[in-house]
Structure formats: C-alpha cells, structure tokens
Amino acid sequence: MSITHITTSKKIEVLLRLLKNNETLEVASSKAGLSLAKSSEIIAK
C-alpha cells in the first residue's frame, strides 16, 4: 500500500508515535508522509 492511500488521521497517528519514540520532527514528518509545515501545525495544536 502506498503512503498516499493512507488517511491523514493515520498519518498523524504515525507522526505522534514516531515523536514519542524520540524521532526528530523532520524525520518523523518524512516517515509519516506529512510536510514539515503540516507536522508543525499539528504539534502546535
């Protein structure tokens, strides 16, 4: 399955899990398939 066929809510779950596991924001964003700007916006909320 391609990362493009995953819902945004699942991408956010992946992002948060990676950040919890001490990944940097840049790396976690990339692995989750989110832009750095979008990830930063999510974290700010």
C-alpha positions in Angstrom: 0.0 0.0 0.0 1.3 3.4 -0.9 1.6 6.1 1.7 -0.7 8.3 -0.5 -3.6 5.9 0.2 -3.5 6.4 3.9 -5.8 8.8 5.7 -4.5 11.9 7.3 -5.6 10.7 10.7 -3.5 7.6 10.3 -0.5 9.8 9.2 -1.0 11.9 12.3 -1.0 8.7 14.5 2.3 7.6 12.9 3.8 11.1 13.4 2.9 11.1 17.1 4.1 7.6 17.6 7.5 8.4 16.0 7.9 11.6 18.0 7.1 9.6 21.2 9.9 7.3 20.2 12.4 10.2 20.0 12.5 10.7 16.3 13.2 14.3 15.2 10.3 16.3 13.8 11.9 16.3 10.3 12.4 12.5 10.2 9.0 11.7 11.8 7.3 14.0 9.3 9.0 12.4 6.3 8.2 8.8 7.5 4.6 9.7 8.2 4.2 11.2 4.8 3.4 14.7 6.0 5.1 18.0 5.2 7.2 19.6 7.9 4.8 22.6 7.9 1.8 20.4 8.4 3.5 18.5 11.1 4.5 21.7 12.9 0.9 22.9 12.7 -0.4 19.6 14.2 2.1 19.8 17.0 1.2 23.4 17.8 -2.4 22.4 18.5 
